Amino acid sequence: MSLDRVGIFSKPGRKEAGGAVQQIAACVASLGGELFCDASSAAFLGTRSLRWSEIAEQADLAVVLGGDGTLLSVARAIGPRPIPILGVNLGTLGFLTEVRIEEVVPALELALAGKLETSERLRLDVGVVRDGTSLGRFLALNEAVIANTALSRMIDLTATADGDAVTTFHADGLIIATPTGSTAYSLSAGGPLLLPGSGVVVLTPICPHSLTQRPFVFPQSVHLEIRVEARGGHVSLTVDGQEGIDLTDGDLVQVQPSAHPLRILASPTRNHFEILREKLRWGER
């Protein structure tokens, strides 16, 4: 697949992105490629900007300048298109934006030459059904979270896997996470660290009433259904922390593997374990 049409997505308000945008533009021009810029990126070059949806339709490589939240937003804009993403970290943690800003040009040159390893990341197809009617569908790269927003009130969430009863979680909520999302909300709720290509999905209860209800790992092929009993509280579904829908008693949240994984270009200088050690101080005493 040719990667000569490059789209740049920059987090607004980050002045440090300016130098990287200019370097990317010069690199793409020197290789005879075509550049598409969002408004934040175009401002550094004095060129015409495009909406994210327009860039996603035309580019065959996306360069994201920002943090993991920016990359999650770009992934949603790309939708099902198999566009590889080169994430350049301008934030703090940066599990998804693996490339350091000072590495952007050599990493981009390797990407355009097809010499960067591509990590295919599982995404989840998440749907909500109420009384037999679909209320919407979402693509989740990190996780889908069903949670109660009321203070000091638990909810009941009855889970089935491939039609078999799993359990009823009496908890503040439930996280359905991909391996990519295992370092996000699921980790803070006590879930396991998972390698990006491990081919699994993890259910992590949030503050469960029973200490016997622990995170549970399923194969990624699993079809999960979670039935909501709000118990008088206010319940919502949130996907990747950026979009969602309010839920009510009897709503059914359906989760299955998406046919459209996200393609992330790996750092040319660090592997996943190095990133974990750097970002989480993993294994330090």
N, C-alpha and C positions, 0 to 999 in steps of 0.2 A: 504493500500500500504506500503510495506517494505521500510524503509529509511536507510538501512545499507551500501549503497554505496555512499560515500560522495565525491563530487568534490569541490576543493578549487580554486577560481579565485582571484588573488591578483593584485592590481594596481601596475605596475612596479615602482621601485625606492622608495618605501615607507618602510624604515627600521623598522618603528614601527609595521609593519605587521608580523615581524619575530616571536615575542613572541606569537602572536595569532595563527599563523600557527602551531607552536610547541605544543601549548595547544590543538588545534583542533586535531592534529595527535595523541596525547596521549589519548584524550577522545575517538576518534573513535577506536583506538587499544584496549582500556580497555573494550569496548563494543563488540569487535569481528567484527567490521565493516571493510570495504575496503575503501582505500583512493586513490583518483586520484588528482594529482596536476598539475597546469600549470607551466610554466617555472619560474615565479616569486616566486611561493610558494615552488616549489621543491628545489630552491636554498637555502632556509633556512633549509631544511631537509637533503640535500645531496642525494636526491632520483631522480629516473627517472621522467621526465616530459612528459606531453601529450599536444597536441594542444587543444585549446578550443573546437573545433568541436568533438574531440575524447572524451573529458570529458562529453560533452553534450549527447553523444550517450550512455554512460555507467553509469553515475551517476543517482541516484534517489533522491538526495538532493544536491543543489548547495549552497555553502557558499561563499559570495562575500565580499572581504575585499577591501574597497575603498570608493568612493563617488557615487553619483547618476549616473554620467557619466559612471563609471565602470559597475554599475548594468544594465544600458541601453544596453551597449555593450554585456554583458552576456546574457541578454534577447534575443538579436538578434541572438546570437550564439545558444541558446537553440531552437529557432524557435517554431514549434508547439508542441514539447514534453511537457507534463504536469508535469514538474519538479518544485517542490517548491523551492523558493529562500530565504535564510536567509541572509539579508544584514547587514553587520557590518560596521559602519561608521568610515572612516579614513579621511573624508573630512571636509567641513565646514557646509553646510546646512544639507544634508542627509535626505531628505523627504522619499526616497525609502529605504535607508540603515538606518533602524530605530534603530538597536541594537548598544549600545555603546560598545567600544572595551573591556572594563572591564567586560561586561556582556556575552562575547562570549561563555564561557564554560557552564554556567547554561542555556543559551538560546539554545545551541546546544543539551544539554541533554534533554531538554523539547521537542525540535524538533524531536529528534530520538525516543522519547517515544510517539510521536504523540499527545503531549499535548499543542502545540502552535496553536493559532488561525490562520487559513489561510484566507488571503484576496484575492479574485479573482478579478483581475484588467482587465477591458475592454481593448482590443487592437483593433486597426483599421486596416482593410485590405485596403491598398491604392494602386491604379493602375493608370497608365497614358496611354491614348489612343491617337494616332495621325493618322488621316485619316483612322480610322477603324482598326489600327494595335496596339497591345499592346506593349508598350516600357518597361514594367517592373512592378513588384508588390513589395510592402513593408509592413512590420508589424510595426505599430506605437503604442508604449506604452504611450508616452506623447502627441505628436502632429505631424501633418503634416502642414508644412508652405509653402504657395505659396507667394513669395515675389520678388520685383524688386531690383536688385543689383545696378542699375544705380542711380546716385545722382540726387535728385530734379526732379524725374519723377514718375508719378503715373501710375497705370495699372488698367484695368477694368476686374473684375472677376464676371461672371454671374453664380449665384448659383440656383440650383433646388434641391428640397427635395421630394423624392418619386415621381418624375415626375412633381411636381408642381413648378412653378416659385417662387423664394423667392425674390431676388433683384439682382441688379448689384452693386457690391462694387467698387467704385472709390476710391482707396486707395493705400498705399505703399505695401499692401499685405493682406493676410488672414490666420488666424490660425484656424485649425480644431483640437480641443483638447479633450482628454478624461478627466474624473474626476481626474485621476492621474496627468495629465499634467496641471490641472488648477492652480497649484502652481508654474508653470514654466513660459514660454514665455507668455502664455495667460494672466496670472496675471499682468505681467508688462505692457501689452497692454490694461489693464482695464477690463479684464474678471473677472468673479465671482469665488469665492472659492467654490469647489464642494467636497462633501464627496466621498471617493473612490468607494463605492457601490451604488451611487445615480442613476446609469442606464441612464445617459444622455451623450450627445455630445454637445460641445459649439463651435459656430462660432464667432471668435473675429476678427474684422477688425483692421488692423494696420494703425494708423493715417489716418482715412477716411476723404475724402474731405468734406462730409456732416456730421454734428454733429447729424443728425437723425439716422445714421447707427450705431447702438449699438450692443453689443454682443447678440447672440440669442441662446437659449438652446433648443435642440431637444431630443426626446427619442433616446436611443442608437440603436434602431432597424432601424433608418433612413438610407436611401441610398441617399447620396449626390453626385451631379455632379457639378463641377466647370469648366466653360469654360474660357479660358485665352485669353485676348486681350492685347498684350504686349505694344501697343502704342509706338513702337520704342525703348523700353527699353530691358533690359536683365533680364529674369524671370527664377527662379529656384524653384523646389520643394525640400524641405529638410525635412527628417523624423527623429525625435528625435535628431536633431542637428548633426547627424552622417553620414547619407547617403542621396543620392538624385539624381536628374537628371535635366538637363536644359530643359526649356519649350519654346515653341514658339506659335505664334498666332494660335488659333483654337484648341490647345491641350485641352483634357478633362481629368481632375483629378477626379477619381471615389473613393468615400470613403464609406465603409460600415463596420458593426461590424464584427470582426474576429470570427471564430468559435473556436479560440484557445486563451482564456484569459491567462494572466500570474498569477501564484500563488505565492504570497509573504507572508512569515511568519511574523506575527505581533510581535512587541516588547512585551515581557512579563511584562514590567513595566510601559509603557506609552500608552495612547490611542491617537487617531488622533488629538483631540483638544489640548492635552498637547504638542504634537509635533508642532502644528501650533503656539501655544503660545511661545514655546521655540525657534523655528527657525525663525518665522516672527515677533516676539514681538507683536503678534496679540492681539489687544484689549488694548494695553498699551497707556497711555496718556503721 
